[in-house]
Amino acid sequence: MEKMVTLCIKLLGDKLSSRNFDSQFNEIDLPENKKQSNTASLQWGLKTPSNKMGEKLNQPSRMDTADWDLELPFARENPVPYMHMISTSSGAKPVQCRLPADNEIAVVDWVNFTIGIETVGDRFLNTEDSTDENRWMNTIIAFDEHLEHIFGFSTTSQNKSGRNFYKQSYVLGQDMGLVCIGGQRNTILVMLSGKGCAFAESGWEKRLYTFLTNIAKRAKLTRIDLAHDDFDGKHINVDWGNYQDDIGGFQCGNRAPNIEYKGNWKRPNGRGRTLNIGSRESGKYLRLYEKGRAEGDPDDNWQRCEVEFKAVDRILPFDMLLAPSEYLLSAYPCFKDIAPHIQPARIETLKKNSTISAKAAIETIKRQYGKYINLFKQVFEPEELINLISHTDQFAYPKRLDHVLMTAMRM
C-alpha cells in the first residue's frame, strides 16, 4: 500500500514538472479593427485568466503526455481533459476526449446559446439602426470579458462574412467555436464546439449556467450535445444499438425513429461503423459509432454515443449543463440500463398548433384592440382600465396560454 501511495505521488510530481504545452496555444493575431479586450474583474465569482486561452502564466498546463491512459488518483468534481492512446499504422496516436465528473457518465460535447445584446449593456441596443457594424464589433469587444471568465478564452479574429443568418461572426479562441451578431432580434449567438468544450477552463459548465440564469437577458440554449464514452465497448456498442432498434429500444412514441447505417456493416473492415438514430432536423438525434476504429485502430473497441438536442420542438433546460448524465439517460428507453443508479431527467416536448406564446398573444391584443386602448387611456387610470376590460372571473385564462403564464408575467 505504501509503495502504491509513493508511486502515485511520484507520477503526480512528474506530471507537474514536465507539462509544457505553451507552444501549442500561441494566440492568433487580431485584425486592426478587432481589439483585444482588457479583462476586468466581474462580480460573479470567476477567476480572471492571464491570457486568451485561460492558461495562467508560469503555471503547468492541464494536459501532458504523462496523462495518457493513466488512471486518475483524485476525485473529479468537473469533467477533465483526457488522452486515449490508440495504435495506428503510422504509430501511436493520442485522441483527445474528456472524462466525466465523479458520479456522472456523460459530458457536454457541444453547446449553442443565444442572449440579448442588452446583456452586455443597453448602450449597445440600438433598434433603429440594425446595420451598425461598429456597434456590433464594440458589443463583441465588451462581451469578451464574459467569455474569458466563463471559458478561459474569448474571440480572436473576425471572419469575412456572417454565419447562421447573422451579419457578423468571430472566431472563438483558437478555432474553439464561433460568436455571431447582427440581426436575429438583436441577439448574440455563441457556438462552443467539441474542441472548445475540451479546452475550456475546468468548471466552465457551472460558470456558464450561472451566467445564463443570473446575468444574461433573453438567454436560451439552442443546441447541446451530450456524449458518453465506453472505452471497452462492454455496455454500449453499434451492434447493441442495432439490436435495441429491433426491439424498440429507441422508440419514444408510436412511430419508430429513422435509422441510418454508415460503414461496412455486412463485412466490417476495421475502419469503424456508425449508427444514426433520428433526423438532424428534429429536436433529438443520436450518433453511436466505433470511435477507436474511426481514429485508425482496427483493434480498439472504444465506442461513443452522442445525443444532439436542439430547441426545435422542446425547451432545453439550463440544468443540462450541470446534470448531463440525467438528460442523456432520458433520451431513449434503452439508455436507462447504462447507469441504473442515475435517475433520468426527461425533457418535455411542446405540442405544435395547440399553444400560443405570451408575446404572440400581446401582439394580437395590440393589433386588434390597441387603438381602443389608446383612447381609453385618456379617460381611465391604468389600473381602472385593466379591471374594466378583464374577465369577471379572475382565474379564467386562455387554455392555449396556461403553460406560459409565468413567462408572460415576467416579461
N, C-alpha and C positions, 0 to 999 in steps of 0.2 A: 504493500500500500504506500509506504514512504517513497519507494522508487517511482511509482506512478505519479505521485504529487510532485516529486523533484523533476520528472520528465516534462510534466505539463508546464511547470514554472519555466523550465529551460526553453521549451517551444515558444511560449509567450514572449520570453525575453528576446529570442532570436527574431521573432516577427517584428517586435517593436524596433529593434536595432537595424533591421535590413530593409524596411519599407522605404521606397523612394520612387514614386510614380510621377513626380512633378513634371518630368519631361513630356508626359502624355497629355497633360492638361494645360498647355500653353493657351493663353487667351487669344480669341480671334480679334483682329484689329477692327475697330469700328469705323464706319464711314464718317466723313466730316459732319454730316447732318444728323448723326446719331450719337449723342454724347453719353458717356458712361455715367451712371447715377452715383451720387455720393450717398452712401448708405447711412441713414440716420438711425438712431435708436428708437424703434417704435415702442408702443406702450402695451404690447400684449405678450410679454414674457418670452421673446425669442432672442437667441444669441445673434450677434452681428458677425457674419463671416468676414474673412480677411480678403477674399478675392472672389472673382466671378464663379468659380467652381465650388465655393464653400470650403476650400482647403485652408486651414489655418497655417500661417507661415511658421516654419521651423517645427511643425508638428508632423508625426508619422501619417502616412496615407492610410486609407481604410482597407486597402487590398494589396496583397503581395503574393508572389508565387508560393510562399510558405503556407498560404491559406488553402491551397488547392486540395480538395478532397480530405481535409483533416476534420475530425470531429471537434466541435466547438465545446470547450470545457467550461462554459459560462452560460448563465441564463440570458435569454434573448427577449428583452422587453419589446423590441421592434424588429421587423424583418432586417436581415443583414445580407450584405453582398457575399457571394459565394462563387467559386470557380470549380466547375466539374471537369475533370480531365477525361478526354477520350483519345483513342488511338486511331489515327488515320494512316493512309498510305504514305503521307508526307511526314509522319511523325506524331508526337504527342501534341494535342491541341486543347487549350483551356477554353471552356464555354461558360460565359458569364450567366448567372441567374441570381435569385435571392432565396434565402431560407426564411420560412415564416417565423413569426414570433412564437414564443412558447404557448402551447395550448391552441395554436392555430394550425390549419393545414393549407391555407391559401394566402396569396399576396395580391396586392393591386399591381397590375401589369400595364395599365394604360388608363388615363383619365382625361376627359374633356369637361370643362366647365365654363359657364359664362357669368359675367357680373355686369351691373350697370356702370357706365362711365362715372356716374356721380359717386361711386365708391372711392375713387381717387380724389375727388374734390368737385364741388358744384361749379367751380370756375371753368371746368373742362366740359360742362354740359351746355352746349350752345345749340339748341334745337333749331334755330333759324338758319344756321349755316352747317349743312350736313356734308360739305366737301372741304372743310378746312383741314388740309393735310398737316399744317404746322400744329394745330390744336391736337390732332391725333398723336403726332410724334411726341409732343410735350406730355401728353397723357401717359404714354408708354414710359417715358423717362421717369415720371413720378411713380408709376406703378412698379418700376424696377425695385424700389425699396421693399415692397411687399414680397415680390418674387424671390429676392435674395434671402429674406428672412424665412420664407417657407421652404424653399428648395435648396438654398445654398448657391444658386446661380440665377442670372437674370438674362435679359435679351442682350445679344452681342452684335447683331447686324440687321439691317433692313433688307428685305427681299425687293426685287424689282417690281413685283406685282402682288396683288392681294391673294387671299386664299379663302375658300369656303364662303363665298359671296360677301366678303369684307373687302374694303378698298385697299387696306394696307396689311402687311404681315411682316413679322420679325422672327428671326431665329432665336430660339430659347436655348441658352447655354451653348455647348459645343455639339450641335445637332441633337439636342435633347427634346425638341418639340417645337411648337410654333405659338406665337401670340398674334392674334388678328384683331383689327379695329377698323372702324369706318363703316357706318351704316348699321343695319340689323338692329334697329330700335336703340341706337346709342349704347351698345353693349361691347364688351371685350371678351373674346374667346381665347382660352388658354388650352393648349393641347400638349400634354406630357406623355411622351412615348414610352415604350418599354425600357429603352436605354435611359431615359430621363428618370423613370421610377427607380432604376437600379443605382444610378449615380447621385441621386438627390441625397442631401444630408439626412442621416438617420432620424427617424421620428417625423418626417415630413407629412405623413398622413394625419397625425394628430394636429399639427400646426395648420394644415390646410382645412381640416374640419373646424378648428377654432375661427379661422379667417372667414369661412363661408357662413358660419352660423352666427357670428358676433360682429364682424367687421363689414363684410360685403353687403351690398344692396342689390336686390333682384338677383340673388345668386341661384344658380341652377346647375345640377350635374346633367350633362347631355350624353355622356358615354363613360362607362367604366368597365374595364376588363379585369376579371378575377382568374388567377391561374393556380393550378395545383400540379406539383411535380411528384412523380413516383419513379425514383431512380432505379428501382429494380423491376418495375412493371408487375408487381405482385398483386396490387389492389385494383389498378385500372390499366387497361391497355386497349389497343384498337380492336382486338378480337373480342374482348369483353364487351366493348361498346357495340360491336356488330350484333352480338348475341342479345344485348339489352334492347336493341331496336326491334329484334324479332319478337320479344315477349312484351313489348310496350313500355320498356323502362324509361323512354324519353317522351312518352305521350302524356301531356298535361291536360288535355281536353278530349273532345270527341274525335278529333282528327289527328292522325299520325303526322309527325313533322316531316319535312323534306329531308332526304338523306343523300349525301354525295360522297363517292369514293375517289381518292386520289392515290397514285402509286400503283405498283403491281400487286394486286390482291390475289390473283389466280396463282402466280408463281413469284412469291416475294423474293426480291433480288438484293436485299440488304440496304437499299437506298432510302427506305422509310415509306410508311403508308400513313394516310390521313383519312379520318372520318369526320365529315362535317354534318352537323345536325341543325336544321332550321334554315333561315334565309337572312342574308346580310341586311336586307331592308326592314326586317322585323325588329322587335324590341329585345330579342334574345337569340343568340347564335353560338353554337358550340363547335370548337375545333379540338379534336382528340387525335394526337399524332405521335409517331415514334421520333422523339427529339434526338436521341443519341444517334440513330441511323441517319436521320436527315442531316446531321452535322458531319457525317463522314465515317462513322464507326459502325460497321455492319454487325458487330457483336455486342454493342452497348444497348441494353434494353430500357434505357431511360424513356419513360412515357410522360406526356404532358397534356393536360386538358386546360383549355382557356374558354371561359364563357364571356361573351361580349354582350353587355347590357346597354341598350340605348333608350333614351327618353322618347320613344315613338308612341307607344300605347300604355305608358306607365310613368309614374313619377319615381325617379331614382332617389332614395333617401340618402342624406349625408352620412348616416350611420354605416353605409357600405365601406367607407374609408376606415372605420375603426373595427368593424367585425366582418372582414371579407369571407371568412370560412362559413359563417352562418348563412350568408346570402348565396354563396356558391352551392352549398349543400341543398338549398331550397330550389335550385334551378330546375332539377329533374328528379322524378321519384327514385330512380336507381342510385342517385348520389347519396342517399341517406345512409347507405352501408359503408361509405368511405370512412366516416368518422361518427359512429353511433353515439358517442358521448357528447356531441355538439348539437344543440337544438337549432334546426334551420329557422331562418327568418324570411318569411315569404313577402314578395313584392306584389301588391295587388295591381292588376291591370285595369285600365279605365275602359268603360263601355262607351263605344262610339255612338253618336247620334242620340244619346239619351241624357246627356248632361250639357250644361251651358256654363261658361266661365263667368265670374263676377264682372270682369272687365266688359265682356260682351253684353251682359245684362244692363250695365250702366250706359253703354253706348246706345242700346235700344231705347232706353228711357230718354236719353238726351235727344235722340233723333226724332222720336215720336211726340214727346211732351216738353221738350226743352223750352220752346217759345212760351208756352203757358206758364212754366215755372218762372221764367224771367219776368213775366208780367205780375204774377202773384207775389214775387219777392218785393215788389214795390209797395204792396198793400199789407202783407203779413210779416211778422217776425219769423226768422228761420225755423225755430222750434215749433211755433204755431202752425206754420205751413206744412211741416213734416207730419204733424199729428192729423192735420185735415185731410191729407192725401193718402195716409197709411190705412191699411186694412183694419177693420174694427177688432179682429182677433189678433192680439199682439204676438201670438205664437204661430200664426199662419205664414208659411214660407213656400216659395215655388218648389215643387218637387225636384225639378232639374237643377236647382241651385243649392240644395241642402248640403251636398258634400263639400262645397267650397264656402260655406257660411263663415267659418273662422277666417279664411283667407280674405273674404270681402271685408270683414270687419277691421282687418289690419292694413288695408290699402291706404 
